C-alpha cells in the first residue's frame, strides 16, 4: 500500500482553498511513493464552509472523477499533519487507496446492512454523527454490533451553523439514497472497512482523576444519590475539597469538576495511572441538596464505578504521547532493515512522509475543547502527534463528542492509522 495523498488549505473563498488542495493532491499523486489512483476521499471542512458543503463536494468530485466514494463532516476545527484550523475557513482532504471490495460508504438513507447478502462483511467503521440525533448512544452501540470487531472510530459533527455530513458511494450514488447528492444532516454516516484493511486505533484521555475510584450504590436516571453507601453530594465535597460555605468559589470549582464513569468489568485505569480507554467523562449538571444527590449528563446505574476528575493539559499531553508510542510499537517489526530503522529514527526536520514508517494514512478526531488552545499554542496538539509519528498523511476534525468502540466520549482524542 502506498502513501495516501492528502492536502489542506485555508482561504476566505472556498474555491481558492479547493484549488490549493487540488494542486497539492495532484502533485502527490504524480509522485512514486503516493497512490496514483485512489477511489475513497475523506473530506473535512470547518463550519465557515458549511453553507457551501454541496458545492465543495460537487467541485471536488468533478475535479477528481476517479474518486468515486466520499465521506466526511464539519467541525469547528479541522486537522491535518502538524496543523490545526480553528475559527477560520479551511478544508482538508485525504485520498485513500483501498480495494473497492473492502470498504462501503453508508449514510442515514443508505444504512450499513449486515453485509452477508452482498458478500461484504464490515470489520470496523469510521463514523460521523449528528449530536441532535435521538437515542444517539444506542445507535452507536447498534452500529458497533454490525461489525465483526465491535470497534468504531470517529466523532460527532461540531458546527455553529449547519452540521453537515458527506457520504457518496460508487460513482456519485449509494444504492437506496435516491436523488440525494451526498450532503446529509442528522443520523450517522461513514465508511465501513473489511477485514483486509489493517488499522491500528487508540483513545487518549484528557482528564485526570482527583480522587479514588468508587462505586455508585444508589441512582435514579441521571441522579446519583449514593456513592459507596454514602450520600453522593457528601462524597463529592469531600473528594474535591469543595466547601458550600463560599458559594461563588464552590460554583467555580464545581464547573471545573467532571465525573469519569466506568461500566462494571471495564478498564478503569491505564498503564500510566490515568484513566483507561473504557472511562467516559461527563459533566456534573446539578446538585440536589434535599436528596444529597449529584446529577450528571448520562444515565447511570447502580454498580457502575466512578471517579471525580478534572481536565489536565499535562496529563493529556503525556497520554497522547503514550498512544502514539503504542501505535509505533505495534507497527514496528521486531527485525527491520536499515532503511526502516533510519526512517523511524529521523529527527523532526527530516520527518517527511515515508513508506518505511508503515503508515499509509491516519485519521485523528479530537474534542473541540482540546487542540492548540488547550495544549499551549497554535496547532500544539497536532505537533505532538507529528513529533511522535513523523510527517504522515493525516486528516481529521475537532468533534462535539468522540466515538471509539461502542462508546461516546468527551475530552478525548481518537487516533487511527492505516497500516
C-alpha positions in Angstrom: 0.0 0.0 0.0 1.3 3.4 -1.0 1.0 6.7 0.9 -2.4 8.3 0.8 -2.4 11.7 -0.9 -3.6 14.5 1.5 -3.9 18.2 1.4 -5.2 21.2 3.4 -5.7 24.9 2.9 -7.4 27.9 4.2 -8.9 30.9 2.3 -11.9 33.2 2.8 -13.3 31.9 -0.5 -13.8 28.1 -0.7 -12.9 27.8 -4.5 -9.5 29.2 -3.7 -8.9 26.8 -0.9 -10.2 23.9 -3.0 -7.8 24.9 -5.8 -4.8 24.9 -3.4 -5.9 21.4 -2.1 -6.3 20.0 -5.6 -2.8 21.2 -6.6 -1.3 19.5 -3.6 -3.2 16.3 -4.2 -2.2 16.1 -7.9 1.4 16.8 -7.2 1.5 13.9 -4.7 -0.5 11.6 -7.0 2.3 12.1 -9.6 4.9 11.1 -7.0 6.2 7.5 -6.9 5.6 7.0 -3.2 1.9 8.1 -3.2 -1.1 6.3 -4.6 -1.8 7.4 -8.1 -5.5 6.3 -8.4 -7.2 6.3 -5.1 -11.0 5.9 -5.0 -12.1 6.9 -1.5 -11.9 10.6 -0.3 -12.2 11.8 3.3 -13.3 15.4 3.4 -13.4 17.7 6.5 -14.4 21.3 6.4 -14.6 24.0 9.1 -18.1 25.4 9.8 -17.3 28.5 7.8 -17.8 26.4 4.7 -20.8 24.5 6.0 -23.2 26.5 3.8 -21.2 25.6 0.7 -20.9 21.9 1.5 -22.7 20.7 -1.6 -20.8 23.0 -3.9 -17.5 21.9 -2.4 -18.3 18.2 -2.7 -19.6 18.7 -6.3 -16.4 20.6 -7.3 -14.0 18.1 -5.8 -15.9 15.2 -7.3 -15.8 16.8 -10.8 -12.1 17.6 -10.5 -11.2 14.1 -9.2 -13.5 11.8 -11.2 -11.6 8.7 -10.3 -12.5 9.2 -6.6 -16.0 7.6 -6.6 -16.6 7.5 -2.9 -16.6 10.3 -0.3 -17.1 10.6 3.4 -16.6 13.3 6.0 -18.2 16.0 8.1 -17.8 19.5 9.5 -16.0 20.7 12.6 -15.4 24.0 14.4 -11.8 23.0 13.8 -10.1 20.6 11.4 -6.7 18.9 11.5 -4.0 17.7 9.1 -0.4 16.8 9.6 1.2 19.3 12.1 -1.6 21.9 11.7 -5.0 22.8 13.2 -7.5 25.3 11.7 -9.8 26.8 14.3 -12.2 29.7 13.7 -11.1 30.1 10.1 -12.4 28.8 6.7 -10.5 25.7 5.8 -10.8 22.2 4.3 -8.7 19.0 4.4 -8.8 16.0 2.1 -7.1 12.6 2.2 -7.5 10.1 -0.7 -7.4 6.5 0.4 -6.1 3.8 -1.9 -8.1 0.7 -0.8 -9.5 -2.3 -2.6 -13.0 -1.4 -3.7 -14.4 -4.7 -2.3 -13.0 -3.9 1.2 -15.0 -0.7 2.1 -18.5 0.6 1.9 -19.8 4.2 2.4 -23.1 4.4 4.3 -25.5 7.1 5.4 -28.8 7.6 7.1 -30.7 7.0 3.9 -28.4 4.1 2.8 -27.6 2.4 6.1 -24.9 -0.2 6.6 -26.5 -3.6 6.3 -25.5 -6.9 7.8 -23.3 -7.4 4.7 -23.7 -11.1 4.3 -26.0 -10.9 1.3 -23.7 -8.6 -0.7 -20.6 -10.5 0.3 -19.2 -7.5 2.2 -18.7 -8.1 5.9 -17.9 -4.9 7.9 -14.9 -5.4 10.2 -14.8 -1.9 11.6 -16.1 1.6 10.6 -15.3 5.3 10.6 -18.4 7.0 11.8 -19.6 10.6 11.7 -22.8 11.5 13.6 -25.1 14.4 14.4 -25.3 15.2 18.1 -29.0 16.0 17.7 -29.9 12.5 16.6 -32.4 10.9 19.1 -31.0 7.9 21.0 -27.6 8.5 19.6 -25.7 6.4 22.2 -27.9 3.4 21.5 -27.4 3.9 17.7 -23.7 3.9 18.2 -23.9 0.6 20.1 -26.2 -0.8 17.4 -23.7 0.3 14.7 -20.8 -1.3 16.5 -22.8 -4.5 16.7 -23.0 -4.6 12.9 -19.2 -5.0 12.7 -17.3 -8.2 13.4 -14.9 -6.5 15.8 -17.4 -4.1 17.5 -14.9 -1.3 17.0 -15.9 2.1 15.6 -13.9 5.3 15.4 -15.0 8.8 14.6 -16.9 11.6 16.2 -19.9 14.0 16.2 -20.1 16.9 13.8 -19.4 20.2 15.5 -20.7 23.4 14.0 -22.0 26.8 14.9 -24.0 26.7 11.7 -25.1 23.7 9.7 -23.9 20.2 11.0 -23.4 18.5 7.6 -22.0 15.1 6.7 -20.6 13.9 3.4 -21.5 10.4 2.1 -21.2 9.4 -1.6 -20.6 5.9 -2.9 -20.0 4.3 -6.3 -19.8 7.0 -9.0 -21.8 9.5 -7.0 -24.6 7.3 -5.9 -25.4 5.0 -3.0 -28.0 2.3 -3.6 -31.1 3.4 -1.7 -30.2 7.1 -1.3 -32.4 8.2 -4.3 -31.7 11.7 -5.5 -29.6 12.7 -2.5 -26.4 14.3 -3.8 -24.1 13.3 -0.9 -24.6 16.0 1.8 -26.7 14.9 4.7 -27.9 16.2 8.0 -28.8 14.1 11.0 -28.2 10.4 11.8 -24.9 8.6 11.1 -22.7 8.2 8.1 -19.2 7.0 7.4 -17.2 4.2 5.9 -17.1 0.5 6.9 -13.9 -1.4 6.3 -13.4 -5.1 5.5 -11.1 -7.5 7.3 -8.3 -7.0 4.8 -7.9 -3.3 5.8 -5.4 -3.2 8.6 -6.0 -0.5 11.2 -4.5 0.4 14.5 -6.5 2.7 16.7 -6.1 4.2 20.2 -8.0 6.5 22.6 -6.2 9.2 24.5 -7.9 10.7 27.6 -7.8 14.4 28.5 -8.9 14.2 32.2 -7.1 13.1 35.4 -8.8 11.6 38.4 -8.6 13.8 41.5 -9.9 11.2 44.0 -10.1 7.4 44.5 -12.3 5.2 42.3 -15.7 4.5 43.9 -18.9 2.6 43.3 -22.4 4.0 42.7 -24.7 2.3 45.2 -27.9 4.2 44.5 -29.1 6.2 41.5 -32.2 7.3 39.7 -31.8 8.1 36.0 -29.0 10.6 35.8 -29.1 11.4 39.5 -26.5 9.7 41.7 -27.8 9.6 45.3 -25.3 7.3 47.0 -21.6 6.5 46.4 -20.0 3.8 48.4 -23.3 3.8 50.5 -22.8 7.5 51.4 -24.7 10.5 50.2 -23.3 11.3 46.8 -23.1 15.1 47.5 -21.1 14.5 50.7 -18.6 12.3 48.8 -18.2 14.9 46.0 -17.5 17.7 48.5 -15.0 15.6 50.5 -13.2 14.2 47.4 -12.8 17.6 45.8 -12.3 19.7 48.9 -15.1 22.0 47.9 -17.0 23.9 50.6 -20.5 25.2 50.1 -19.8 27.9 52.7 -18.3 30.0 50.0 -20.9 29.7 47.1 -19.0 31.6 44.4 -15.8 29.8 44.9 -17.7 26.5 45.2 -19.5 27.1 41.9 -16.2 27.8 40.1 -14.7 24.6 41.5 -17.8 22.5 40.6 -17.8 23.8 37.0 -14.2 22.5 36.7 -15.1 19.1 38.1 -16.2 16.3 35.9 -17.1 12.6 36.5 -15.5 9.6 34.9 -17.9 6.7 34.6 -16.8 3.1 34.2 -19.0 0.2 33.4 -18.6 -2.9 35.6 -15.7 -5.1 34.4 -14.2 -2.4 32.3 -10.7 -1.0 32.2 -10.7 2.0 34.7 -7.0 3.0 34.9 -4.4 2.8 32.1 -0.8 1.9 32.4 0.2 5.5 33.2 -2.1 5.7 36.2 -4.6 7.9 34.3 -8.0 7.0 33.0 -8.1 3.9 30.8 -9.9 3.7 27.4 -13.2 2.5 28.9 -13.8 5.6 31.0 -16.4 8.1 29.7 -16.2 11.6 31.1 -19.4 13.5 31.7 -20.3 16.9 33.1 -21.9 17.4 36.5 -25.1 19.3 35.6 -26.6 19.9 39.0 -26.9 19.2 42.8 -29.9 18.0 44.8 -29.4 19.2 48.4 -32.6 17.6 49.6 -31.6 14.1 48.5 -27.8 14.9 48.7 -27.5 13.8 45.1 -25.3 14.7 42.2 -26.8 14.9 38.7 -24.6 14.0 35.7 -25.1 14.3 31.9 -25.5 10.5 31.5 -27.9 7.7 32.5 -26.2 5.9 35.4 -26.8 2.6 37.0 -26.1 1.0 40.4 -22.8 -0.9 40.3 -21.1 1.5 37.9 -17.7 2.7 39.1 -16.8 6.3 39.0 -14.2 8.9 39.9 -14.3 12.7 40.1 -11.8 14.2 37.7 -10.6 17.5 36.1 -9.2 18.4 32.8 -5.4 18.4 32.9 -3.3 19.6 30.0 -0.1 17.9 31.2 -1.9 14.6 31.7 -3.5 14.9 28.2 -0.1 15.6 26.6 1.5 12.6 28.3 -1.4 10.3 27.3 -1.3 11.5 23.7 2.5 10.7 23.6 1.7 7.3 25.1 -0.8 6.3 22.4 1.5 7.4 19.6 4.3 5.3 21.1 1.9 2.3 21.4 1.0 2.7 17.7 4.6 2.9 16.6 5.5 -0.1 18.7 2.7 -2.1 17.1 3.7 -1.1 13.6 7.4 -1.6 14.0 8.7 -5.1 13.1 10.9 -6.9 15.6 13.6 -7.0 13.0 13.9 -4.2 10.5 16.1 -3.3 7.6 18.4 -0.3 7.8 16.1 1.9 5.7 13.2 1.4 8.1 15.4 2.0 11.2 16.8 5.2 9.7 13.3 6.5 8.8 11.9 5.7 12.3 14.9 7.4 14.0 14.9 10.5 11.8 14.8 13.9 13.6 11.8 16.1 13.2 13.4 18.2 10.4 13.8 15.1 8.3 10.5 13.6 9.1 9.0 13.7 5.6 6.3 11.1 4.8 8.0 7.8 4.3 6.6 4.4 3.5 9.2 2.9 5.8 7.1 4.1 8.8 4.5 1.6 7.7 1.7 4.2 7.9 -0.2 4.9 4.7 -2.5 7.4 6.3 -4.2 8.5 9.6 -7.4 9.9 10.9 -7.4 12.0 14.1 -10.7 13.0 15.8 -10.2 15.2 18.9 -12.5 17.0 21.2 -13.4 20.6 20.2 -12.3 21.6 23.7 -8.8 20.3 23.1 -6.5 21.4 20.3 -3.8 24.0 20.4 -5.5 26.3 22.9 -5.6 23.5 25.5 -2.1 22.3 24.8 -0.4 25.7 25.0 -0.2 27.1 21.5 -1.4 27.1 17.9 -1.5 23.6 16.4 0.1 22.2 19.6 -1.9 19.0 19.7 -1.1 18.0 16.1 2.5 19.0 16.6 2.7 16.4 19.4 1.4 13.7 17.0 3.9 14.8 14.3 6.8 14.6 16.7 5.8 11.1 17.8 4.8 9.6 14.4 6.7 11.9 11.9 5.0 13.5 8.9 2.3 11.0 8.0 -0.7 11.7 5.7 -3.3 12.7 8.3 -6.7 14.4 8.3 -9.4 14.8 11.0 -11.6 17.2 12.8 -12.5 18.6 16.3 -15.7 17.0 17.4 -18.6 17.6 19.7 -18.0 14.1 21.1 -15.6 11.3 20.1 -16.5 7.7 19.1 -14.4 4.7 19.8 -15.6 1.1 20.1 -19.2 1.5 21.0 -18.6 4.4 23.4 -19.3 8.1 23.0 -16.5 10.0 24.7 -15.8 13.6 25.7 -12.4 15.4 26.1 -10.6 12.6 24.3 -8.7 12.0 21.1 -9.1 9.0 18.8 -6.1 8.3 16.5 -6.4 5.6 13.9 -3.8 4.7 11.3 -3.9 2.6 8.1 -1.0 0.2 8.0 
